[in-house]
Amino acid sequence: MLQIGVIGAGRIGQVHIRGICSGVPHAHIRGIAAPHITETVEALANNAGAEVLTQDFRALLRDPKIDAVLICSPTDTHADISVEALAAGKHVFCEKPVDLGLVKIQTVIDAVEASGLKYQVGFNRRFDHNFQALRRTVADGRIGQVHMVKICSRDSEPPTARFIPSSGGLFLDMSVHDLDMARYLSGSEVDEVYAAGSVLVDEAIGRAGDVDTAAILLKLRSGALALIDNSRQAVYGYDQRAEVFGSLGCVSIGNDAPSTAVLSTAAGITAEKPLWFFLERYLPAFQEEVRQFIDAIENDYPVPVGIQDAREATLLAMACARSAREGRPVSMAEFR
């Protein structure tokens, strides 16, 4: 039984704690570290059978019985805790982003390479049942050579303007998932990006220095093209769709909904709206990514999403931000 320490018990930390307890075999949460130990955190620790509940994350790193840690703390702590955890001999699962800057990401890359330990990054959409089915279809060659990838990603409601300064902006906070999916679904790297953004949802987001609506065009190394559209608000629910078009056909995925019931009457045809919140849509994916992390440790497999994947997604997001700011296509050679 692999012994796990969870660093950070906010929303995403709680998701992982519950997910491990309810469906990740061969893993036991030995310790939880949170700067504020609330009644909710205490209850989670008790339900998980955690032997250690502390405000000091380093107590988990010093614990010789803990094999791996999940880093679910605020973004600006991810890189430093990653380096300390690797130095302490712990395998690491780190929520995205590893960091908003390339220098700190490189320090983590160096630490991973020096340690020989497993290091996985939390790009959970790769583990969603819909996106995995799409990727399998493409990888099996059933649509032939990939010509076009289309990704639609729209949140159900916008964040507060207070969130914007610490988020890195729409491209680094939101689009980064879709940029990673473009690589994952196509099986190709990206050579050039062109992005444009507007403020159409909340003027406070614009005053905070960000955009809330964006379109991205990617030129892939394979010659294929990818289109991404992002919005901070879709009033009908959390909108997550994708399509890959190729020389032999096309494969697409739609939104998950509470049911697939469709009512057809003389007045019209109606169906249920998409699930409202990202945790509703992707909760099983959060669980599956941790399960595969545990498998990689137990069986010495490569992790499915590594530190280089995180670096590449961050590079692409930075290139999109530069493209939108300067109004021009940006070659990835400028960053690499």
N, C-alpha and C positions, 0 to 999 in steps of 0.2 A: 504494500500500500504506500503510494508516494505521498509524502508529507508536504503540504502546501502552506505558504504564508501569503496572506492578502494584505497589500499595503494600500490603504485608502478604502473607506467604507461609505463613500457617497453613493450617488445613484448607480454608477456603472460598477463600483465595487460590490454593492448589494446584489446587482444582477448576477455577477459571477459567483458570489457566495451561494445564492439560491440555486444557480445552475449546477454547480458542482455537487451540492447536497442532493439534488433531485435526479441527476442522471449522468454523472461522470464517474464511471467505475474506476477502481484502482487509485482513487485520489481521496485524501482526507485533509480537511482544513485544520491544521494544527494551531495556527496563529493568525490573528487579525490585528493590524495596527491602524489606528485612526486618531487624528489630533483631537477630535471631540467624541467622546464615548457616550452616545445617547442611549436612551432606553431601547430604541430600535436596534442599534448596533449590539447592545448586550443580548437582546433576544436572538438576533441572528447568530451570535457566537455560541449561545447556549444550544440553539437548535442544531448547529453544525458540529457540536461536540468539541469546539476549539479549546485547547488547553491553555492558550496564551491570548490575552486581550490587553493591549498596551497602547499608549500614546506615542511610543518611541519605535519607529520602524526598524531602527538598528538592532533592537532586541530580537527581532525575527532573523536578521542577518547573522547574529551571533549564535543563534540556536542551532546546534549541530544536528538536530533531528529533522530540520526543515531542508528538503531537497530542492525546492523551487519556489519562486515568489511570483505573484501577479501584481504588477504595478498599476494601480488604479487611482493614483494621486493626481493633483493638478498638473497640467501640461508642463509648466516651467520646472517641475521637479523630476520629470521622467528620466532625462539623460543622466543627471547626477546620481540618482538612486540606482539606475541600471549599472553604472560603472562600479558603484559600491557593492551591489549584489553579486556581480560577476567576480569581483575581487574576493568576496566571501565564499566563493565556490557554489553559488546558487544558479540553477537554470532560471531563465527569466522569460515571462510573458509580459509584454508592455503594451498598454493601450496606446492607440495612435493619438497624436503624433509623438514620435520619439523626442523631437524638439522642433522648434520653428526656425532654427538656424543650422546651416550646414556644418559649421565648426564643431558644435556639440554633437551632432549626429556622427561626425567622423571620430570623435573620441569614443563613442560607443562602439563603432565598427572596430576600432583598434582593440578595445577591451574584449569584444566578442572573439576576435581572431586570436588574441593572446590566451584566452581562457580555454578554448575548446569546448565550451558549454553551449547548450541550446538557447537560442534567443529568438522568440517569435513576437511579431507585431500584430496588434488587433485590428486588422482589416476584415471585419466580420462579414461583409457582404459576399466575400468569396465562399462562405460556408452556407449561404442561403440556398434552400432547395431549388428555387427557380433559377438562380444564376448558375448553380452547378449543373443543372440539366441543360442549360443553354451552352455552357462551356463544353460539356461532354459531346454534344451534337456537333459543335465546330471541330473539336479535336478528333472526332471519329471520321471527319472528312465528308459528312453527309450533305453539307451545303457547298462543297468544293472549295475553291480559292476564295478567301474573304475579300470582299470589295468595299463593304460599308458597315460601320458599327454605329448604332444610334442608342443613346442613353438619355433617359428622362429621369431627373431626380429633383423632386419638389417637396419641401417640408410642408406640414399641415399648418403651422403657424410660426411666425418669425421669433427670433430671440430678442431679448431686450437690448437696447443700445448699450447698456453697461457691459454686456458680454463681448462686444466687438473688439475693444482694445486688446484683450487677453487671448482672443481666438485666432489672431493672425489674419482675419478677414475671410470673406466667403471662399476664395480660391483655396486657401490653406486649411480652412475648417470644414468646408462642405464639399467643394469640387474635388478635393483630394481623393475622396472615396471613388468618385466616378472616373477620375484619371487612372487610378489603380485598376478599376474594372475594365477600362479600355485596353490596358495591357493584358489583363487576365483573359478577357473574352476573345481577343484577336490573336493572342500568342505572339504579338509583335511589339517591338519597342517603338518609341515616338521620336521622330526627327525634327518636327516643327509644330509650333502651336500658334493659333491666332484666337484671341479672346476679346470679348467686348462685354461691358457691364453697365447697368443702369440702376437708378434708385426709383422703384415703382411701388414698393410695398409700404415702406416706413421712412419718412424723411429724417427721423432721428438716426437711423442707420447711416444715411448719407452724411449727416452732420458729424457722426463719429468717424468718418473717413472711409466708409466701406460702400459696397453695392449690395443689392438684395436680389438682383436678377442678372443672369449671365448666359452667354452662349459661347461655346468653345468649339473650334475646328482643329482637329489633329491630323497631321500627315504622318502616317505610320511608315516605318522602315520597309515594310513589305510592299508599299505602294498604295495600300488601302487608306481610306479616310474614316475618321470617327467624328461624330457630332454629339455634343453634350449640351443639354439645356438644364439650367438650375433656377429655382425660385425659392425664396424663403417662405412663401405662403401659397398653398393651394387650398382654397376654401372647402373643397370636397373631400379632403383627406390626404394621407401620406402617399404620394404618387411616385412609384418606382417601377419603371418599365424599361425594356431593352430589346433591341433587334440586331441580328447580324445577317447581312445579305451577302450571298456569294454566287459563284458561277453556276452552281447546281441547285440553288434554292435559297430559302430564307427561314430563319427560326426566330421566334419572338416570345417574350414572356410579359405577362401583365401583372396587375396588382393583386395582392391577396385581399380578400374581403371576408366579412363574418360568415357569409355563405355564398354559394353560386346560384341561388334562386333568382330567376328572372320572371317577372310578371308581365304578361302580354294581354292587353285588353284593347277595346275600341278607342280608349283614351290615349294609348301609347304603350311603350315598353319601358319598364323600369327594373333596375337592379340595385343591389346594395352598394353603398359607397366603399372606397378602400378603407382599410384599417387606418385609424387616426394617428397613432403614435409610432415612432420608430421601434420602440421596445416591443410593441405588439407584433410588428412585422418580422423583426429580426431576433426575437428572444431565442428560438431554437438555434439560430446561427451562432449566437454568443456561446451557447452551450457546446456546440459542435467544435468550434475553434479551440476551446480549452481541452476537449476530449482528444483532439488530434495532437495538441501540444504534449499532453501526457503520453500518448502513444509514441511520439517521437523520442521522448526521454527513455521510456521503458525499452523500446526496440532499437534505439540508436538510428532512427530515420532522420533525414533532413526535415526541418520544420517547414510547413507548407507556405508560410509567409515570413521571410527573413528580413534582416536589417537592410539589405541592399534594396529590397522591394520598397521599404519605407523611405529610403533615401531617394529612390527614383520618383516616387509619387510626390515627395516634397519638392524636388527639382522641377517637376512638371507644373506644380501649383505656383511656384515662384515665377516660372516662365509665363504662365497665364497672367499673373498679376502685372508683370512687366509689359506684356503685350497689350493688356487693357489700358494700362497707364500711358503707354507711348503710342498706341494706335497703330501697331505694325505687327506683322508676323515675327516670331522669335524662334530662331534656330536653337535646338538643344545643344549645339556645339558651343554656344555662348556660355553655357553652364558647365559642360563637361570638359 
